[in-house]
Amino acid sequence: MSDHDEADLRSRVARLSLEQKVRLLTGADFWALYPEPDAGLRRVVTSDGPAGVRGENWDERDTSANVPSPTALAATWDCDRVEAIGRLLAAEARRKGVDVLLAPTVNLHRTPFGGRHFECFSEDPLLTARIGVAYVRGLQGQGVGATVKHFVGNDSETERMSVDVRIDERTLRELYLAPFEAIVREAGAWAVMAAYNGVNGSTMTESPLLRAILHDEWGYDGLVVSDWTATRSVEPAARAALDLAMPGPAERFGPWGGALLEAVRAGHVDEALVDDKVLRILRLAARVGGLDDAVPVTPVPANTVPANTVPANTVPANTVPANTVPANTRPANTASANTGPADVPRELRAAAAASFVLARNERSLLPLARPGLGRVAVIGPNAQVARTLGGGSATVFPPYTVSPLEGLREAGLDVAFAPGTLGHLRTAAARAPWLLRPDGSRPGAEVRFFSSSGELVGSEQRDAAVFRWMSGFSGIAAPGQIARLEVGCVIRAGEAGLYQLGVSGLGRFRLFADDAEVFDETLAVREDADIAETLMAPPQRLAPLALAAGQSVAVRLVHDVRSSPMAGFGTFFQLNLEVPHGTDDEELEAAVALAAGSDVAVVVVGTTAEVESEGVDRTSLALPGRQDELVRKVAAANPRTVAVVNSGAPVLLPWADQVAAVLLTWFGGQEFGNALADVLLGDAEPGGRLPTTWPASQDGLPSTRPADGVLSYAEGLFIGYRAFDRDGREPLFPFGHGRGYTTWSYESITVDCDPARPSGTPGVAVCVEVRNTGTRPGREIVQVYASRPDSAVERPAKWLAGFAAVDADPGETVNVGVLIPERAFQHWADGGWMLEPGTFILSAGSSSVSLPLTAEVAVK
Ligand code: BGC
């Protein structure tokens, strides 16, 4: 990737004074590193990650392609597809001036309660590793850095800043470190992020694991960056292999800067350590094209959808998630709009379809045959609003989203809609068509910025009512220079009724409607709230507003910036609006009547970015509100009911055996609704297989609750299917499960068949012959599990050892090679990888519980 050899990089380090070097070790601002002309270093920019590339701004003015959630990517079990998504993200990064993506997140699905479950790939370390390697190769192959995070043990959110996670050595190696190891060794990751939490007594930014394992064992030559504000000390962190403290500058966020300079001068931290950190920063810069004004590698263009394309199938939504913006720039869902230079919409649409898991399909209800298809009742809180991503730092602002309702309408079906129930817990941001600029000219709002002397310093015309400023106010003023903000807009009623208007944020807010004060309120945060919760889901204040049909109200929201306890960090708030709706009983009844009178009912239930978010773990896996009741009643009214589950992580589906079909769709990215139409109508296969066990109940799952600051991974190796196997418990849907639209027969397995593989690759080659016994072409994920019944070592009953995707036409037989890496037979004991000589069993099939073929492998 770079012309800079090591000697050159070292000579650049040698050119710098100690002051210059130490300055480089903390960010220059929230997202970027300092430039250093004396080293030929330009400003290098980082950005979250992983469901898109947000860029340096955090609002609707800087849109990003929104790819399906990481759980969805893993559900494809398709490394080539994920690598292509990595390339797409690299193109996005370059388009947005980003050099290093803060992704992928490769912590494990230790338990579905984990708030960032949607952001991680799988409960299985091998699947996580394979998908992670592909993601990183896709990005880095195009010259954009990946940051593998969060190293390590950040598998849940409760007390994440301080919790000490206790993991025994074997479990740490075989489960939690395994994806990091594979990605570092095989994809050569350029950056790793040290987590907030501690592991076995040391906070991760000071952990001995950084040097002992990353550097010394794995030979990692990349950068270790702290999670944002995770650096907590001067000397211990500097002596550990932490290279870069983020965010910056040090004067604002600490703790390095001048304090580290002093520590080096006083001899408490060796200057050679500083040199190594700077060397790693320069190495990263060289790799991303950040030295000597090198032109970064320009990947294929992406997201080049014309910004002024008129929305084709936008439906006003009365409930939108906090991080959804008006669909003001969405392309028509037509072939011509889908053939832009990089075909981003088409790729995202195909990826979403490839991730959907058809968990149940009684009487082959799906795919729906178009000929003769009557009215389709589209029902549910997640049908009208596209829930395309989870919450927290993974938030991006897509240029448009396609909801299930929009996608099905656009597919030309006879569609009728009923929300059935409100699934969300909080009121969402005001949006079109109710939200208009003060002059009523177009959707949006105006923000005016005032100094402490009351002088108007500048203004912004905005398309949405979600406001987030982090490193100053969009070039209008530096942090600290603005005392008051005023948001002006018009709220125009559609139907007559009771609207709820208000704000979510921190500090003092005054709301005026037609110049009359509605409230003057200071909103405060819970003391123990996580920073992500504080910033992304702060308290709300709403006030009722009775409006006549078509009535307009001039609204002014005044915020005293310095009254927010988070003012030093940034300014975050939004103007919220809930439009009139029936009571839940009325909505339920209407939905059931609609279902009864329709040919098919598609009920879209799920969660939101507030239910599944960074910063908070879930305490219940149940669907919010009365969604379970809704599905049951709809299914009772219409036997042709499809339940579409729109969540990033497992939720409880106590009615699963009462509906004909269950389709698990994750958070599907911006093309979600179009992909859903493709799959329901059979234009695409539901290609996904579960990357994580879908439990039938929340009993017996590992807890995320620390006791006295300690979270013990007492279950050891037994998470996910390993635990269900050991306990003889039945999940609702097992790991690896998923039906496509064809059927397969597993014909034969051959060990040591030596399929095309790089010579010298250690491991065992297995060939599995499968036949497409159905009537459609299809894709199968052939899964191979290892087991060792007579082992002297405690082991799971079986573990995933390899997999491969195979395509076949009806009647076709295909022989697919699956490489089982040597590590699949090893276990960690006494400080090293061990191989227990003897016979392992390899079983192949279509899921962790459907393994018709077995073979033996003798290892020495
Ligand atoms: C998250 C990271 C993220 C960082 C920057 C942190 O709160 O844990 O995953 O990359 O913020 O947004």
Residues whose N, C-alpha, C, O or C-beta is under 5 A from the ligand:
A	BS01	BGC	D48 L102 D227 W228 S393
